[in-house]
Amino acid sequence: MKTFFNHLHAQHQGQYEMFRGALVPCHEVPARADHVLAELQRRKLGEVCAPQAFAAGALTAIHSPRYLAFLESAWSEWVALDPANATRDALPSVWPTRSFRTDVLPDNFAARMGLFSFDAGSPLTAGTWVAARTGADCALSAAQAVAGGERAAFALSRPPGHHAGADFFGGYCFLNNAALAAQHLRDKGLERVAVLDVDYHHGNGTQAIFYSRPDVFFASIHGDPRTEYPFFLGHADETGAGAGEGANLNLPLPRGTGYAHWSDALEVALASISRFGAEALVVSLGVDTFAGDPISGFTLQSDDYLRLGERLQQAGLPTVLVFEGGYAVEEVGINAVNVLQAFA
């Protein structure tokens, strides 16, 4: 299995995030991806490649032009407001809530940052755009490899992506790598593609992007949004809208769920993907379902990720795996690579 590694991911390195009323050191750190790469190399599990550079059109197939323009220029605008900003990350502080207008693009930087975000836990740094843009290239390159006949490919990147919507960031995510991969597979001629999100946190951005589409099936196994971030999407009654009715499946589970019950939900998701008639699968591979994860609440063990990899392989679909969450930093490499090794 080829791995497309984002060699520029460490350019995004947030200092602090807002968490429960306090600024705390970021949970999403460069060591996450570095541990996965080291474990891949230790096990000699396939070729590690640099990504191909894709044109901007690959991004606008998923993300709005005004949102992309904001991300690309945000850091320079932030520093232009005050040279001292070069030493601190940008966090949003105001948001357009219900009944507020979002069609008019504000001139004020803080207002635009709030317009394009949904939380105060995703710091924007000097290297965010470069890291996210190269990460998108990793996902697109993995999809390109699978569309070209590879059985599977892995996009190893950070920042993660599944919380990013067409025109918003949050949850440490800026560009939706899984959605970009799924769209690229569609653009290469596959009629039906499925996205399976196994991260502890619901992939609200991916759901929002495909919610009204009948050609991309989205299934997510995650912590119950009544108690777990991102809270406002991920309920079981969200099944799609319009032409996309029936192409969205949420399987929320209670905090404390172990592999036995979690794997039951996995079987439901895979059976639904099979009935949908998917020709390829994109997996949002979050390993924050691990028992030791500091910001999550399931109790999977490292060996369970071997079982996950085996089951994904048994689905028999060309598969793009995209690295998402996992914040037990010392174990994230073992857990993610267990999935890849068992799949391979």
C-alpha positions as CSV (number, residue, x, y, z in Angstrom):
1,M,0.0,0.0,0.0
2,K,1.4,3.4,-1.0
3,T,1.4,6.2,1.6
4,F,1.3,9.8,0.6
5,F,3.0,11.8,3.3
6,N,2.6,15.5,3.9
7,H,6.2,16.5,4.5
8,L,5.0,20.1,5.2
9,H,2.5,19.2,7.9
10,A,4.6,20.5,10.8
11,Q,4.3,24.1,9.4
12,H,0.9,24.0,11.1
13,Q,1.7,23.9,14.8
14,G,-0.8,25.7,17.0
15,Q,0.2,27.0,20.3
16,Y,-3.1,27.1,22.2
17,E,-6.7,26.2,21.8
18,M,-9.8,27.3,23.7
19,F,-11.0,24.3,25.8
20,R,-13.6,24.5,28.5
21,G,-13.0,28.2,29.1
22,A,-9.2,28.2,29.2
23,L,-6.4,28.4,26.7
24,V,-4.6,25.1,26.8
25,P,-1.8,23.6,24.7
26,C,-3.1,22.1,21.5
27,H,-4.0,18.4,21.4
28,E,-3.5,18.3,17.7
29,V,0.4,18.3,17.4
30,P,2.9,17.4,14.7
31,A,4.1,14.3,16.6
32,R,0.8,12.6,15.7
33,A,1.7,12.2,12.0
34,D,5.4,11.7,12.8
35,H,4.6,8.7,15.0
36,V,2.5,7.1,12.3
37,L,5.3,7.6,9.7
38,A,7.9,6.1,12.1
39,E,5.8,3.1,12.7
40,L,5.1,2.6,9.0
41,Q,8.9,2.7,8.3
42,R,9.7,0.4,11.2
43,R,7.3,-2.2,9.8
44,K,8.4,-1.6,6.2
45,L,4.8,-1.3,5.2
46,G,4.8,-0.1,1.7
47,E,6.3,2.9,-0.2
48,V,6.1,6.4,1.3
49,C,5.6,8.9,-1.5
50,A,5.4,12.7,-1.9
51,P,2.1,13.9,-3.1
52,Q,1.3,15.2,-6.6
53,A,0.5,18.9,-6.7
54,F,-3.1,19.4,-7.9
55,A,-4.7,22.5,-9.4
56,A,-7.0,24.7,-7.5
57,G,-10.0,23.3,-9.3
58,A,-9.7,20.1,-7.3
59,L,-10.4,22.1,-4.1
60,T,-13.2,24.2,-5.5
61,A,-15.0,21.0,-6.4
62,I,-15.7,20.8,-2.6
63,H,-14.8,24.2,-1.0
64,S,-16.2,27.6,-1.8
65,P,-13.9,30.0,-3.6
66,R,-14.3,32.8,-1.0
67,Y,-13.5,30.4,1.8
68,L,-10.3,29.2,0.1
69,A,-9.3,32.8,-0.6
70,F,-9.7,33.6,3.1
71,L,-7.6,30.6,4.2
72,E,-4.8,31.4,1.8
73,S,-4.6,35.1,2.8
74,A,-5.6,34.9,6.5
75,W,-2.2,34.8,8.1
76,S,-0.8,37.7,6.2
77,E,-4.0,39.7,7.0
78,W,-3.6,38.7,10.7
79,V,0.0,40.0,10.9
80,A,-0.9,43.1,8.9
81,L,-3.4,44.1,11.7
82,D,-0.5,44.2,14.2
83,P,3.1,43.0,13.7
84,A,3.0,41.5,17.2
85,N,0.5,39.0,15.8
86,A,3.3,37.2,14.2
87,T,4.1,35.6,17.6
88,R,0.6,34.4,18.3
89,D,-2.0,32.3,16.6
90,A,-5.3,33.6,15.3
91,L,-8.5,32.3,17.0
92,P,-12.0,33.4,16.1
93,S,-14.1,35.3,18.7
94,V,-17.4,36.1,17.0
95,W,-19.8,34.0,14.9
96,P,-22.9,34.6,12.8
97,T,-25.6,32.6,14.7
98,R,-29.2,32.0,13.8
99,S,-30.9,34.9,11.8
100,F,-27.5,36.6,11.2
101,R,-26.5,37.2,7.6
102,T,-23.7,35.2,6.0
103,D,-24.1,36.3,2.3
104,V,-22.2,39.6,2.8
105,L,-18.5,39.1,3.2
106,P,-17.3,41.5,5.9
107,D,-14.2,43.6,5.5
108,N,-13.3,43.1,9.1
109,F,-10.8,40.3,9.6
110,A,-12.3,39.0,12.9
111,A,-15.7,39.0,11.4
112,R,-14.5,37.0,8.4
113,M,-12.7,34.5,10.6
114,G,-15.9,34.0,12.6
115,L,-17.9,33.6,9.4
116,F,-15.7,30.8,8.2
117,S,-15.4,28.9,11.5
118,F,-17.5,27.1,14.1
119,D,-15.3,26.9,17.2
120,A,-12.4,28.5,19.1
121,G,-10.3,25.4,19.3
122,S,-8.7,25.5,15.8
123,P,-5.8,28.0,15.8
124,L,-4.8,29.4,12.5
125,T,-1.0,29.7,12.2
126,A,1.7,30.9,9.8
127,G,1.9,27.6,8.1
128,T,-1.8,26.5,8.3
129,W,-2.6,27.1,4.6
130,V,0.6,25.4,3.3
131,A,0.1,22.4,5.5
132,A,-3.6,22.0,4.8
133,R,-3.1,22.5,1.0
134,T,-0.3,19.9,0.9
135,G,-2.5,17.6,3.0
136,A,-5.3,18.0,0.4
137,D,-2.7,17.0,-2.3
138,C,-2.0,13.8,-0.2
139,A,-5.7,12.8,-0.2
140,L,-6.1,13.6,-3.9
141,S,-2.9,11.6,-4.7
142,A,-4.2,8.6,-2.8
143,A,-7.5,8.8,-4.6
144,Q,-5.7,9.2,-7.9
145,A,-3.7,6.0,-7.1
146,V,-6.8,4.0,-6.3
147,A,-8.7,5.4,-9.4
148,G,-5.6,4.2,-11.4
149,G,-5.9,0.6,-10.2
150,E,-4.2,0.5,-6.8
151,R,-6.1,-1.7,-4.3
152,A,-5.6,0.9,-1.5
153,A,-3.6,4.0,-0.6
154,F,-3.1,6.0,2.6
155,A,-3.0,9.8,2.9
156,L,-0.9,10.5,6.0
157,S,-1.4,14.1,6.8
158,R,-2.3,16.7,9.3
159,P,-4.1,18.9,10.0
160,P,-7.1,16.5,9.8
161,G,-10.1,17.2,7.6
162,H,-13.4,15.7,8.4
163,H,-14.8,18.6,10.5
164,A,-14.2,21.1,7.6
165,G,-17.2,22.0,5.5
166,A,-17.5,23.6,2.2
167,D,-17.0,27.0,3.7
168,F,-16.0,26.5,7.4
169,F,-13.2,25.2,9.5
170,G,-13.2,23.8,13.1
171,G,-12.3,20.7,15.0
172,Y,-8.6,21.2,14.0
173,C,-9.7,20.8,10.3
174,F,-9.4,23.3,7.4
175,L,-9.7,21.3,4.2
176,N,-11.8,18.2,4.0
177,N,-9.4,15.6,2.8
178,A,-11.9,12.7,2.8
179,A,-14.5,14.7,0.8
180,L,-11.8,15.8,-1.7
181,A,-10.7,12.1,-2.1
182,A,-14.3,11.0,-2.6
183,Q,-15.0,13.7,-5.1
184,H,-11.8,12.9,-7.1
185,L,-12.9,9.3,-7.4
186,R,-16.3,10.5,-8.7
187,D,-14.5,12.8,-11.2
188,K,-12.5,9.8,-12.4
189,G,-15.6,8.1,-13.4
190,L,-16.8,6.0,-10.4
191,E,-20.6,6.3,-10.2
192,R,-21.0,5.7,-6.5
193,V,-18.5,6.3,-3.7
194,A,-18.9,5.7,0.1
195,V,-17.2,7.6,2.9
196,L,-16.9,5.6,6.2
197,D,-15.9,7.8,9.2
198,V,-14.6,5.8,12.2
199,D,-13.2,8.8,14.1
200,Y,-14.6,9.2,17.6
201,H,-16.0,12.6,16.7
202,H,-18.7,12.9,14.0
203,G,-17.5,14.0,10.6
204,N,-19.9,17.0,10.5
205,G,-18.1,18.7,7.6
206,T,-18.2,15.6,5.4
207,Q,-21.9,15.0,6.2
208,A,-22.7,18.7,5.4
209,I,-20.9,18.5,2.1
210,F,-22.7,15.4,0.8
211,Y,-26.0,15.6,2.6
212,S,-28.1,16.3,-0.5
213,R,-26.2,14.1,-2.9
214,P,-27.2,10.6,-4.0
215,D,-23.8,9.6,-5.4
216,V,-21.7,9.7,-2.2
217,F,-22.9,7.6,0.8
218,F,-21.7,8.9,4.2
219,A,-21.6,6.6,7.2
220,S,-20.2,7.6,10.6
221,I,-19.7,5.7,13.9
222,H,-19.1,8.2,16.7
223,G,-19.8,9.5,20.1
224,D,-23.4,10.5,20.8
225,P,-23.7,14.2,19.8
226,R,-26.0,14.9,22.8
227,T,-22.8,14.8,24.9
228,E,-19.9,14.7,22.5
229,Y,-18.2,17.2,20.2
230,P,-19.1,18.6,17.6
231,F,-22.6,18.3,19.2
232,F,-24.8,19.8,16.5
233,L,-24.8,17.0,13.8
234,G,-24.5,13.3,14.0
235,H,-27.9,12.2,15.2
236,A,-29.4,8.9,13.9
237,D,-32.4,10.7,12.3
238,E,-30.1,12.6,9.9
239,T,-30.5,10.4,6.7
240,G,-29.9,12.9,3.9
241,A,-32.0,15.5,2.2
242,G,-33.6,15.9,-1.2
243,A,-31.9,13.7,-3.8
244,G,-29.5,12.5,-1.0
245,E,-32.3,11.1,1.2
246,G,-31.1,7.7,2.4
247,A,-27.5,8.3,1.6
248,N,-26.5,9.4,5.1
249,L,-26.1,7.0,8.1
250,N,-25.2,8.1,11.6
251,L,-24.5,5.5,14.3
252,P,-24.0,7.4,17.5
253,L,-22.8,5.3,20.5
254,P,-22.5,6.1,24.2
255,R,-19.3,7.1,26.0
256,G,-17.6,3.9,27.2
257,T,-18.4,1.8,24.2
258,G,-15.9,-1.0,23.6
259,Y,-15.0,-3.0,20.5
260,A,-17.8,-5.6,20.8
261,H,-20.6,-3.0,20.4
262,W,-18.5,-0.7,18.2
263,S,-17.9,-3.5,15.8
264,D,-21.7,-4.2,15.6
265,A,-22.1,-0.7,14.4
266,L,-19.3,-1.2,11.9
267,E,-21.2,-4.2,10.5
268,V,-24.3,-2.1,10.1
269,A,-22.3,0.6,8.3
270,L,-20.6,-1.8,5.9
271,A,-23.8,-3.6,5.1
272,S,-25.4,-0.2,4.2
273,I,-22.4,0.7,2.0
274,S,-22.8,-2.6,0.2
275,R,-26.5,-2.1,-0.4
276,F,-25.7,1.4,-1.7
277,G,-23.6,-0.2,-4.4
278,A,-20.4,1.7,-3.7
279,E,-17.6,1.1,-6.2
280,A,-14.9,2.6,-3.9
281,L,-14.5,3.4,-0.2
282,V,-12.9,6.4,1.5
283,V,-12.2,5.8,5.2
284,S,-11.8,8.7,7.6
285,L,-9.3,6.9,9.8
286,G,-9.5,8.5,13.2
287,V,-8.0,6.4,16.0
288,D,-9.2,8.5,18.9
289,T,-11.6,5.6,19.7
290,F,-8.6,4.3,21.6
291,A,-9.2,3.8,25.4
292,G,-6.3,6.1,26.3
293,D,-7.3,9.0,24.1
294,P,-7.4,12.2,26.3
295,I,-10.4,13.9,24.5
296,S,-12.6,11.0,23.6
297,G,-14.6,8.3,25.3
298,F,-14.6,4.9,23.6
299,T,-12.5,2.0,24.9
300,L,-10.9,0.3,21.9
301,Q,-7.6,-1.4,22.4
302,S,-4.6,-1.5,20.0
303,D,-5.4,-5.0,18.8
304,D,-8.9,-3.9,17.9
305,Y,-7.4,-1.8,15.1
306,L,-6.0,-5.0,13.6
307,R,-9.6,-6.4,13.5
308,L,-10.8,-3.1,11.9
309,G,-8.2,-3.4,9.2
310,E,-9.2,-7.0,8.4
311,R,-12.8,-6.1,8.2
312,L,-12.2,-3.1,5.9
313,Q,-10.2,-5.4,3.7
314,Q,-13.0,-7.9,3.6
315,A,-15.4,-5.3,2.3
316,G,-13.6,-5.9,-1.1
317,L,-13.6,-2.3,-2.3
318,P,-10.8,-0.1,-3.6
319,T,-10.0,2.0,-0.6
320,V,-8.5,5.4,0.2
321,L,-7.6,5.7,3.9
322,V,-7.2,9.3,5.2
323,F,-5.6,10.0,8.6
324,E,-7.9,12.0,10.9
325,G,-7.9,12.1,14.8
326,G,-6.0,10.3,17.5
327,Y,-4.6,12.3,20.4
328,A,-2.9,9.6,22.6
329,V,0.2,10.6,20.8
330,E,2.5,7.8,21.9
331,E,0.1,5.1,20.7
332,V,-1.3,6.8,17.6
333,G,1.3,5.3,15.3
334,I,0.8,1.7,16.5
335,N,-3.0,2.0,16.3
336,A,-3.1,3.6,12.9
337,V,-0.6,1.2,11.4
338,N,-2.3,-1.8,12.9
339,V,-5.3,-0.9,10.6
340,L,-3.0,-0.5,7.6
341,Q,-1.0,-3.7,8.3
342,A,-4.1,-5.8,8.7
343,F,-5.7,-4.3,5.6
344,A,-2.6,-5.0,3.6
